[in-house]
Amino acid sequence: MKKLHLTIILAVAVALVIGSVLLVLLNNRPTYEVVKVYPHDQNAFTQGLVIEKGVLYESTGLYGNSTLRRVDLETGNVLQSYALPPEFFGEGITIFGDRIIQLTWQNQIGFVYDKHSFELFQEFSYSTEGWGITNDGTQLIMSDGTANLYFLDPETFQKVGQVEVRDGNASVSKLNELEYINGEVYANTLGEEKIVIINPHTGQVTAWIDLTGICTPESSDPSNVLNGIAYDAEGDRLFVTGKRWSQLFEIKLNQLE
C-alpha cells in the first residue's frame, strides 16, 4: 500500500511539473506573427494612425514638425500633407464619415478636416491633454495619458461618458494611440512594447499583445517607441508602427495573454 501511495504521489508530482512546463511554454508563445513589412518615413514622429480603403492616414507630432498626412501604404510615400502651426503638437487622429479629427497634445484644441482636401474647417476644445482618438461609429473615444477613456459626441465634441481602464483591480495608465476593432479598443501604453485590449463598456482589460522586439529603431532616442495602430476592416488587416520607425508592420494575432 505504501508503494502504491508513493507511486501516486510521484505521478501527481510529475504531472504538476509537466503542467507547469507546458504553461510556461504556452505563455512564452509569440502573440503575433509578422505578415508583411512596409516602408515608413523615419522622420515621422507617429502620434496617430488610421487606414481606410487601403490608404493610410497619419498624424505626426513635435512642435514645428506636426502634420496630417495621406500615405501610400506600399511605398510609404507621403501623397498629401498639411502642416500644423508651429505652436501645436499633433496627436491622435480618427476618420468619422468625411471628416478627419485630430487632437493636439497640451493645447486643448482639436482640429476637424475635410477628408479629401485636408481643408481645416472646424476647431473644438477639451479640458484634458489630447493623446489618442478613435470611434465606434456613433461616438468618439479619446485618451489623455491617464487610465481614462472619454466618450465624445462627434458633432458637439462634448463629453458624454468615461471609463477607467483596469486590469483586474489594477489601473492601467499612459493610454496612448487608440484603435476601435470589432467592439474593443486597442491602445498603445506609452513606453511599453505592448498593446492593451479594452472592453469600452466596462473599462476592463481583456488581453495584452506583447510586441517586444518587433522593431529596433535605428536611433537610440528613447522617445522612438511603439505608437500607432491601424485596422483595415475591409481586409481584416492590423498594422503597427512607432515614432521615427523606418518600418510599418502588418501583423496577425495568434494567442493573446
Backbone bond lengths (Angstrom), bond angles and torsions (degrees), N, CA, C in turn:
res aa  C-N    CA-C-N  psi(-1)  N-CA   C-N-CA  omega(-1)  CA-C   N-CA-C  phi
1 M - - - 1.465 - - 1.535 110.88 -
2 K 1.383 115.49 -40.82 1.458 119.03 179.40 1.527 110.77 -61.60
3 K 1.373 114.93 -39.70 1.456 118.89 178.82 1.523 110.89 -63.71
4 L 1.345 116.25 -37.46 1.462 120.81 179.05 1.516 110.39 -64.33
5 H 1.361 115.08 -44.99 1.467 119.62 179.07 1.526 110.63 -61.74
6 L 1.337 116.45 -41.90 1.456 120.83 179.80 1.524 111.00 -64.33
7 T 1.337 114.90 -40.69 1.467 119.28 178.00 1.518 111.12 -62.07
8 I 1.322 116.68 -43.08 1.470 121.29 179.53 1.530 110.51 -63.47
9 I 1.345 115.26 -44.49 1.473 119.27 -179.89 1.522 110.79 -61.34
10 L 1.347 115.84 -44.13 1.463 119.53 178.92 1.521 111.60 -63.23
11 A 1.342 115.45 -40.46 1.473 119.59 179.73 1.518 110.83 -63.14
12 V 1.346 116.65 -42.38 1.467 120.85 179.21 1.525 110.37 -64.75
13 A 1.358 115.06 -42.00 1.468 118.89 179.99 1.516 111.18 -62.73
14 V 1.331 116.50 -44.20 1.462 120.74 178.47 1.516 110.77 -61.44
15 A 1.340 116.45 -42.56 1.470 120.90 179.81 1.520 111.36 -62.59
16 L 1.358 115.64 -39.63 1.461 119.09 179.01 1.519 111.09 -66.13
17 V 1.332 116.72 -40.98 1.465 120.18 178.67 1.512 110.72 -63.81
18 I 1.332 116.14 -47.07 1.464 120.11 179.25 1.524 110.63 -60.73
19 G 1.337 115.44 -42.32 1.466 119.54 178.89 1.508 112.14 -61.73
20 S 1.346 116.03 -40.90 1.467 120.38 179.19 1.519 111.36 -65.07
21 V 1.334 115.97 -42.19 1.466 120.35 178.99 1.516 110.72 -63.19
22 L 1.336 116.12 -44.71 1.467 119.72 178.88 1.515 111.24 -62.36
23 L 1.342 116.11 -39.42 1.468 119.70 179.74 1.517 110.59 -63.21
24 V 1.340 116.78 -43.21 1.461 120.30 178.36 1.515 110.73 -62.54
25 L 1.349 115.93 -44.20 1.457 119.87 179.83 1.513 111.40 -61.81
26 L 1.333 116.64 -41.64 1.465 119.82 -179.99 1.513 111.02 -66.23
27 N 1.358 115.65 -41.68 1.462 118.92 -179.10 1.514 111.71 -67.56
28 N 1.326 117.74 -25.06 1.454 121.36 -179.27 1.518 112.66 -90.30
29 R 1.307 117.64 -1.70 1.458 119.85 177.55 1.516 110.17 -64.38
30 P 1.339 117.86 143.82 1.467 119.73 176.73 1.527 110.88 -57.95
31 T 1.322 115.55 141.42 1.462 119.41 178.68 1.524 111.09 -93.03
32 Y 1.324 116.06 -0.09 1.461 118.92 -178.07 1.520 109.14 -154.67
33 E 1.310 115.35 164.27 1.456 121.01 168.16 1.524 107.97 -135.19
34 V 1.311 115.93 144.78 1.458 120.72 179.36 1.523 108.79 -81.89
35 V 1.327 116.35 121.51 1.461 122.20 179.85 1.523 110.57 -85.70
36 K 1.347 115.62 -42.89 1.457 120.23 -177.30 1.520 108.84 -159.09
37 V 1.317 115.65 149.86 1.462 121.59 177.98 1.522 108.85 -115.86
38 Y 1.327 116.64 130.86 1.457 123.09 -179.42 1.528 109.22 -116.13
39 P 1.335 117.82 152.89 1.471 119.39 175.23 1.519 111.05 -70.51
40 H 1.315 115.50 149.40 1.463 122.65 179.93 1.518 108.56 -141.33
41 D 1.318 116.83 140.65 1.456 121.82 -178.25 1.524 109.86 -62.48
42 Q 1.329 116.55 115.81 1.452 121.39 -177.38 1.531 112.54 -68.15
43 N 1.316 117.37 -14.84 1.460 120.57 177.25 1.525 112.68 -89.86
44 A 1.331 116.56 -3.77 1.471 120.35 -177.02 1.524 109.87 -83.19
45 F 1.324 115.76 113.45 1.467 122.23 176.19 1.529 107.32 -84.48
46 T 1.318 115.76 79.42 1.467 122.54 -166.86 1.517 112.29 -62.88
47 Q 1.323 115.16 124.34 1.462 122.29 177.85 1.532 112.34 -120.05
48 G 1.312 116.50 -25.42 1.462 121.18 179.19 1.512 109.58 -145.90
49 L 1.335 116.41 145.05 1.454 121.01 -176.99 1.526 108.74 -148.44
50 V 1.330 115.73 135.19 1.459 120.65 176.87 1.526 107.88 -154.33
51 I 1.331 116.53 149.05 1.461 120.54 178.81 1.517 109.10 -128.30
52 E 1.330 115.44 138.86 1.467 121.30 178.35 1.522 108.48 -143.72
53 K 1.317 115.88 125.29 1.471 122.45 179.24 1.527 111.40 52.19
54 G 1.305 116.42 42.72 1.451 121.94 175.66 1.512 115.27 78.91
55 V 1.329 117.54 -0.11 1.470 121.98 179.95 1.524 109.15 -106.13
56 L 1.322 115.46 131.37 1.446 121.98 -178.31 1.525 110.13 -93.61
57 Y 1.327 115.63 135.14 1.458 121.81 174.55 1.532 106.82 -118.65
58 E 1.325 115.38 139.79 1.455 119.66 -172.89 1.522 110.53 -140.41
59 S 1.313 115.19 141.89 1.459 122.25 172.12 1.515 107.85 -112.86
60 T 1.334 116.28 130.16 1.463 120.04 178.45 1.524 109.44 -114.27
61 G 1.337 114.91 154.52 1.450 120.68 -176.24 1.517 113.79 -110.37
62 L 1.309 114.57 -163.93 1.472 128.21 -175.91 1.536 110.14 86.16
63 Y 1.309 114.49 137.24 1.456 119.81 178.17 1.525 109.82 -65.92
64 G 1.312 116.24 130.86 1.449 121.91 -179.56 1.512 114.40 85.13
65 N 1.363 117.68 -7.04 1.455 121.10 -179.40 1.526 113.25 -132.80
66 S 1.311 117.63 10.57 1.462 120.58 -176.84 1.522 111.11 -76.81
67 T 1.323 115.45 136.77 1.464 120.41 -177.78 1.526 111.05 -141.69
68 L 1.321 114.36 164.41 1.456 124.18 163.18 1.515 105.57 -114.28
69 R 1.341 117.74 132.25 1.459 120.48 -173.25 1.532 111.95 -133.86
70 R 1.322 114.56 149.07 1.454 122.03 163.00 1.522 106.52 -107.55
71 V 1.328 117.84 128.72 1.461 121.99 -170.00 1.525 110.30 -126.18
72 D 1.310 115.98 139.14 1.457 120.94 173.44 1.525 108.24 -76.11
73 L 1.325 116.35 120.80 1.457 120.69 -174.73 1.523 112.17 -60.60
74 E 1.306 117.65 -45.93 1.457 121.65 -171.90 1.531 113.14 -69.64
75 T 1.326 116.50 -36.30 1.466 119.69 -175.34 1.522 113.82 -105.08
76 G 1.323 117.15 -20.08 1.454 121.19 -174.57 1.512 113.55 79.39
77 N 1.347 117.38 3.06 1.461 120.94 -179.61 1.519 111.04 -70.60
78 V 1.321 115.45 140.50 1.463 121.37 177.29 1.527 108.40 -81.20
79 L 1.331 116.81 117.71 1.459 122.01 -177.47 1.524 112.34 -89.73
80 Q 1.303 116.40 -28.51 1.464 121.34 -176.96 1.520 107.49 -156.07
81 S 1.332 117.08 143.32 1.450 119.78 -176.59 1.524 111.28 -148.01
82 Y 1.313 115.43 143.84 1.458 122.17 173.80 1.522 107.16 -127.61
83 A 1.318 116.38 124.95 1.469 121.07 -178.75 1.530 110.23 -91.54
84 L 1.321 115.92 127.53 1.461 120.30 175.83 1.524 109.71 -74.08
85 P 1.327 118.03 151.20 1.464 120.00 173.63 1.529 109.88 -55.33
86 P 1.329 118.66 147.82 1.471 122.24 -170.96 1.525 114.90 -61.55
87 E 1.329 117.54 -18.26 1.463 119.12 -179.39 1.531 112.78 -82.50
88 F 1.354 117.57 -1.33 1.459 121.14 -178.15 1.529 110.59 -110.81
89 F 1.326 114.61 140.99 1.457 123.18 177.52 1.533 106.57 -110.54
90 G 1.332 116.83 107.20 1.458 121.20 -175.78 1.518 112.80 -65.08
91 E 1.334 115.15 145.52 1.468 120.67 179.52 1.536 109.45 -132.19
92 G 1.329 117.82 -139.78 1.461 121.75 -172.19 1.519 114.12 -66.80
93 I 1.356 115.08 156.92 1.462 121.45 174.74 1.517 110.02 -133.92
94 T 1.334 115.12 157.19 1.455 122.40 170.55 1.518 108.64 -147.46
95 I 1.315 116.10 154.60 1.458 121.76 175.85 1.519 108.23 -104.08
96 F 1.314 115.78 126.16 1.464 121.53 177.84 1.526 107.56 -129.38
97 G 1.334 115.69 102.47 1.460 119.35 -175.65 1.512 110.26 67.41
98 D 1.330 116.63 -125.75 1.464 121.90 178.89 1.523 112.16 -97.42
99 R 1.332 116.46 17.74 1.457 120.41 -178.17 1.527 111.05 -117.67
100 I 1.313 114.89 145.28 1.463 121.32 168.47 1.528 106.81 -108.11
101 I 1.313 115.28 127.88 1.462 120.84 -178.56 1.523 107.99 -111.92
102 Q 1.327 115.99 126.33 1.460 122.12 -175.41 1.525 110.46 -125.34
103 L 1.326 115.53 135.54 1.454 121.27 175.73 1.524 110.54 -94.22
104 T 1.326 115.78 161.23 1.462 121.83 167.29 1.521 107.75 -121.56
105 W 1.322 115.24 159.49 1.454 120.66 -168.12 1.533 113.10 -69.17
106 Q 1.327 117.70 -71.47 1.466 120.56 -172.02 1.521 113.31 -114.49
107 N 1.311 116.96 5.41 1.470 120.01 -179.81 1.513 113.09 -82.42
108 Q 1.347 116.54 -14.87 1.461 122.57 -177.62 1.534 111.89 59.36
109 I 1.333 114.04 33.53 1.467 121.37 178.01 1.520 109.04 -131.76
110 G 1.338 115.07 134.18 1.447 121.02 174.36 1.519 110.14 -114.04
111 F 1.327 116.14 157.49 1.458 122.21 -177.89 1.522 110.25 -120.08
112 V 1.328 115.49 146.21 1.461 122.36 176.91 1.523 107.79 -122.54
113 Y 1.346 115.51 125.43 1.457 121.97 -176.47 1.525 110.55 -118.79
114 D 1.323 115.01 154.97 1.452 120.05 165.92 1.531 107.89 -69.76
115 K 1.311 117.40 129.51 1.460 121.06 -174.06 1.522 112.84 -62.89
116 H 1.319 116.69 -30.12 1.465 120.35 -174.55 1.528 112.49 -89.47
117 S 1.319 116.28 -45.81 1.463 119.96 -174.73 1.525 113.58 -95.14
118 F 1.345 117.53 -14.89 1.459 123.57 -172.89 1.526 111.88 65.48
119 E 1.328 116.48 16.59 1.467 119.36 175.86 1.528 109.29 -66.66
120 L 1.322 116.15 128.51 1.456 121.93 177.07 1.520 108.61 -81.56
121 F 1.331 116.75 118.64 1.464 117.70 -177.89 1.523 113.96 -126.31
122 Q 1.336 118.40 2.52 1.464 119.06 178.82 1.514 110.32 -160.20
123 E 1.333 115.54 146.64 1.448 122.06 169.74 1.520 108.62 -123.02
124 F 1.317 116.56 154.23 1.465 120.99 175.41 1.520 108.44 -143.58
125 S 1.306 116.96 164.71 1.459 120.72 -176.63 1.530 111.03 -122.75
126 Y 1.313 115.17 158.73 1.462 122.49 175.06 1.517 107.55 -147.19
127 S 1.326 116.50 162.38 1.465 120.61 -169.14 1.521 113.71 -95.11
128 T 1.322 117.92 -4.46 1.458 121.42 -178.16 1.522 109.74 -113.12
129 E 1.326 116.72 -176.39 1.452 119.53 166.54 1.526 108.70 -71.09
130 G 1.328 116.57 160.45 1.455 120.73 175.48 1.517 109.75 -110.72
131 W 1.335 117.38 124.94 1.463 121.10 179.09 1.531 109.68 -120.44
132 G 1.316 117.68 -79.01 1.466 120.64 -178.61 1.513 111.64 -116.75
133 I 1.345 115.70 157.52 1.456 120.46 177.27 1.521 109.58 -150.20
134 T 1.330 115.61 141.74 1.456 123.37 174.55 1.521 106.84 -148.34
135 N 1.334 117.58 -172.06 1.462 119.71 176.53 1.517 109.45 -152.48
136 D 1.343 114.83 156.52 1.465 121.00 -179.67 1.530 112.20 -105.72
137 G 1.332 115.50 14.56 1.459 120.37 -178.65 1.511 113.83 96.99
138 T 1.329 116.84 -19.47 1.468 120.50 179.47 1.523 112.25 -125.98
139 Q 1.318 117.56 -28.39 1.455 120.34 179.87 1.521 110.35 -143.22
140 L 1.321 115.25 157.38 1.456 121.27 176.76 1.524 109.26 -84.35
141 I 1.331 116.20 148.23 1.456 122.19 178.04 1.524 106.82 -125.89
142 M 1.321 116.32 125.42 1.461 121.42 -169.34 1.525 110.83 -129.46
143 S 1.344 116.19 146.30 1.465 121.68 172.89 1.519 109.63 -117.74
144 D 1.336 115.36 158.73 1.469 119.41 -178.95 1.526 112.23 -134.65
145 G 1.341 117.28 18.48 1.455 120.70 179.65 1.514 114.18 90.94
146 T 1.313 117.40 -7.63 1.469 121.45 175.65 1.526 108.30 -93.93
147 A 1.315 117.10 -160.17 1.465 122.20 175.82 1.524 111.55 -92.68
148 N 1.330 117.37 7.40 1.459 120.54 -175.15 1.527 112.58 -97.96
149 L 1.327 115.02 144.10 1.455 122.71 164.46 1.525 107.29 -110.68
150 Y 1.341 115.49 133.87 1.461 121.06 -178.71 1.529 109.11 -112.05
151 F 1.319 116.03 140.51 1.455 121.73 178.90 1.524 108.71 -108.65
152 L 1.342 115.78 126.47 1.456 121.55 -175.19 1.524 110.61 -119.23
153 D 1.323 115.26 145.22 1.456 120.67 171.32 1.532 107.96 -68.77
154 P 1.327 119.09 128.12 1.473 120.61 -175.12 1.519 114.52 -72.00
155 E 1.319 117.90 -11.13 1.461 120.64 178.51 1.525 112.03 -98.96
156 T 1.326 116.55 -43.68 1.466 120.16 -177.38 1.526 112.78 -97.87
157 F 1.341 116.81 -18.03 1.460 124.25 -177.61 1.527 112.69 64.28
158 Q 1.312 115.43 19.46 1.454 120.29 174.93 1.529 110.14 -82.81
159 K 1.325 115.73 145.24 1.459 120.22 179.03 1.527 110.01 -70.98
160 V 1.333 115.53 129.18 1.464 120.17 -179.91 1.532 111.71 -116.24
161 G 1.329 117.27 -0.85 1.458 119.86 177.45 1.514 110.88 173.34
162 Q 1.333 116.00 169.97 1.451 121.04 175.58 1.523 109.48 -160.13
163 V 1.334 115.73 155.76 1.464 121.57 174.10 1.523 108.35 -135.64
164 E 1.318 115.78 151.87 1.452 121.19 172.83 1.521 107.89 -94.98
165 V 1.319 116.96 132.32 1.462 121.20 -179.26 1.523 108.96 -86.10
166 R 1.333 114.86 127.92 1.465 120.98 -177.68 1.522 109.87 -136.73
167 D 1.313 115.01 140.66 1.458 122.14 172.20 1.516 106.13 -104.22
168 G 1.330 116.29 97.41 1.455 119.90 -168.75 1.510 108.01 69.43
169 N 1.331 116.97 -118.03 1.462 120.95 177.56 1.523 112.61 -101.19
170 A 1.328 116.25 -2.97 1.470 119.90 -175.96 1.520 110.97 -91.98
171 S 1.318 115.76 131.77 1.453 121.42 177.87 1.527 110.14 -72.64
172 V 1.343 117.15 140.34 1.465 122.54 179.69 1.526 108.09 -112.83
173 S 1.326 116.72 109.14 1.468 120.68 -175.61 1.519 111.21 -105.03
174 K 1.318 115.86 -174.48 1.471 124.68 -178.64 1.522 111.63 59.52
175 L 1.332 116.59 34.86 1.463 120.69 176.01 1.514 108.09 -67.04
176 N 1.333 116.47 127.93 1.454 120.24 -171.35 1.524 110.11 -119.84
177 E 1.314 118.77 -121.32 1.466 122.32 -175.91 1.528 110.29 -62.44
178 L 1.340 116.40 138.14 1.459 122.00 -172.75 1.522 111.81 -120.90
179 E 1.347 115.05 152.78 1.465 121.26 171.32 1.522 107.98 -147.95
180 Y 1.332 116.02 133.57 1.467 121.24 178.02 1.518 108.32 -93.52
181 I 1.339 116.88 120.15 1.466 121.56 -175.26 1.527 109.62 -133.74
182 N 1.316 116.31 113.71 1.464 122.04 173.77 1.527 113.13 48.79
183 G 1.332 115.22 49.34 1.458 120.38 173.83 1.516 115.65 87.51
184 E 1.346 117.59 -1.38 1.456 120.24 179.66 1.526 110.00 -127.63
185 V 1.313 115.59 158.31 1.463 121.75 178.05 1.524 108.90 -102.65
186 Y 1.330 115.71 125.06 1.457 122.28 173.82 1.526 106.92 -98.53
187 A 1.330 116.40 133.22 1.473 119.92 -176.79 1.513 111.10 -136.07
188 N 1.338 115.58 134.13 1.459 119.53 165.43 1.524 108.16 -70.29
189 T 1.314 116.69 145.59 1.460 121.15 171.42 1.525 106.62 -112.74
190 L 1.306 116.49 118.12 1.456 122.37 -170.05 1.527 112.05 -54.47
191 G 1.335 115.24 128.04 1.449 121.15 177.03 1.509 114.76 88.49
192 E 1.338 117.53 -2.82 1.459 121.11 179.17 1.524 110.33 -118.89
193 E 1.317 115.96 146.72 1.467 120.32 176.91 1.526 109.42 -90.48
194 K 1.312 114.99 49.25 1.452 121.44 -179.25 1.524 109.78 -136.58
195 I 1.321 114.45 152.86 1.458 121.60 171.97 1.525 107.45 -117.43
196 V 1.305 116.05 132.26 1.458 120.67 178.72 1.532 108.71 -100.61
197 I 1.327 115.99 138.03 1.467 121.99 178.39 1.525 108.08 -106.98
198 I 1.338 115.23 129.30 1.462 121.34 -167.84 1.522 111.20 -126.07
199 N 1.321 115.87 136.97 1.462 121.02 168.03 1.524 107.10 -78.24
200 P 1.334 119.13 112.42 1.466 119.96 -173.80 1.529 113.78 -70.12
201 H 1.309 117.12 -17.19 1.468 119.87 -179.59 1.526 111.55 -79.20
202 T 1.324 116.58 -37.22 1.461 120.75 -176.73 1.526 113.19 -107.56
203 G 1.330 116.62 -20.97 1.454 120.42 -174.67 1.516 113.48 83.17
204 Q 1.317 117.49 -1.54 1.464 120.53 -178.14 1.528 111.58 -77.35
205 V 1.319 115.52 140.01 1.453 122.12 175.53 1.526 108.83 -74.43
206 T 1.317 116.32 130.75 1.463 120.71 178.43 1.522 112.08 -102.30
207 A 1.335 118.03 -22.66 1.465 121.04 179.62 1.521 109.76 -170.84
208 W 1.341 114.46 164.89 1.453 122.99 172.66 1.523 108.71 -123.82
209 I 1.307 116.89 141.59 1.464 121.70 172.22 1.527 106.99 -108.69
210 D 1.318 116.48 118.05 1.456 121.36 -179.25 1.531 109.03 -92.19
211 L 1.327 116.46 110.74 1.462 122.14 -179.57 1.526 112.10 -106.58
212 T 1.319 115.83 23.86 1.463 120.22 -179.41 1.528 111.09 -54.65
213 G 1.326 115.34 126.89 1.452 120.48 175.25 1.508 115.66 83.53
214 I 1.333 118.33 5.17 1.463 119.34 -178.79 1.517 111.37 -64.21
215 C 1.329 116.72 -28.89 1.461 120.08 -179.92 1.517 109.41 -151.40
216 T 1.324 115.73 141.18 1.459 121.69 172.03 1.521 107.43 -112.46
217 P 1.341 116.80 104.72 1.470 118.87 -177.94 1.523 111.98 -56.04
218 E 1.329 114.97 143.64 1.468 120.11 -178.68 1.521 111.60 -64.02
219 S 1.325 116.90 -31.51 1.458 121.85 179.02 1.525 109.51 -96.25
220 S 1.325 115.66 149.42 1.463 120.44 179.06 1.522 112.21 -85.53
221 D 1.329 117.56 5.63 1.461 121.77 179.56 1.528 109.41 -56.89
222 P 1.348 118.48 120.26 1.466 120.90 -176.74 1.526 114.10 -66.15
223 S 1.329 117.43 -12.75 1.466 120.05 179.21 1.530 112.22 -83.26
224 N 1.325 117.76 -7.16 1.470 121.20 -177.70 1.528 110.66 -82.70
225 V 1.317 115.46 64.29 1.460 121.89 -171.69 1.529 111.44 -99.59
226 L 1.329 114.38 164.94 1.461 121.13 172.41 1.521 109.47 -53.30
227 N 1.323 117.10 124.87 1.460 120.52 177.64 1.527 108.97 -168.97
228 G 1.308 116.35 109.13 1.454 120.96 179.57 1.515 110.64 140.43
229 I 1.332 116.03 113.09 1.460 122.98 179.00 1.517 107.47 -130.01
230 A 1.329 117.06 128.42 1.463 121.18 177.88 1.526 108.69 -135.91
231 Y 1.325 116.01 134.53 1.463 120.67 -179.26 1.521 110.12 -119.89
232 D 1.327 115.47 123.18 1.458 122.82 176.48 1.523 107.47 -91.00
233 A 1.331 116.43 98.84 1.465 120.89 -175.76 1.525 111.61 -65.02
234 E 1.319 117.37 -35.74 1.465 120.18 -178.34 1.531 111.75 -67.25
235 G 1.315 116.42 -40.11 1.459 120.36 -178.31 1.517 113.84 -100.11
236 D 1.340 116.83 0.07 1.461 122.73 -176.98 1.532 110.17 51.19
237 R 1.345 114.87 53.84 1.454 121.05 -178.64 1.525 109.59 -121.92
238 L 1.323 115.73 139.69 1.452 121.86 -178.97 1.529 109.20 -116.86
239 F 1.344 116.02 131.14 1.449 122.13 -177.06 1.527 109.92 -123.24
240 V 1.335 115.50 143.88 1.468 120.61 175.08 1.525 109.15 -138.68
241 T 1.311 115.17 152.02 1.466 121.04 173.76 1.521 107.99 -153.99
242 G 1.343 115.66 -168.39 1.449 119.85 -179.82 1.518 111.40 -146.80
243 K 1.315 115.16 177.28 1.458 121.39 -179.15 1.530 110.07 -71.00
244 R 1.326 115.03 122.26 1.466 123.89 -178.59 1.533 112.46 60.25
245 W 1.320 117.30 29.63 1.458 120.16 173.46 1.523 109.24 -84.00
246 S 1.297 117.13 143.72 1.466 121.01 178.83 1.525 111.94 -88.66
247 Q 1.331 116.98 1.28 1.459 120.99 -178.61 1.521 111.31 -134.55
248 L 1.309 114.68 146.48 1.458 123.46 171.56 1.528 106.40 -118.03
249 F 1.329 116.95 133.78 1.458 121.38 -172.04 1.527 111.17 -112.08
250 E 1.335 115.72 129.14 1.450 120.66 166.58 1.520 106.57 -90.58
251 I 1.329 117.16 123.04 1.453 120.19 -175.67 1.531 110.97 -122.71
252 K 1.300 114.76 155.36 1.462 122.86 173.46 1.509 108.55 -119.22
253 L 1.326 116.56 130.05 1.457 120.22 -177.75 1.523 110.45 -83.57
254 N 1.330 115.75 136.43 1.453 121.30 177.82 1.523 110.50 -105.77
255 Q 1.308 116.24 -77.33 1.453 121.10 -177.64 1.500 108.80 -120.96
256 L 1.325 117.00 132.06 1.446 121.82 178.13 1.514 109.34 -96.76
257 E 1.334 115.72 141.90 1.465 119.46 179.87 1.518 110.26 -70.02
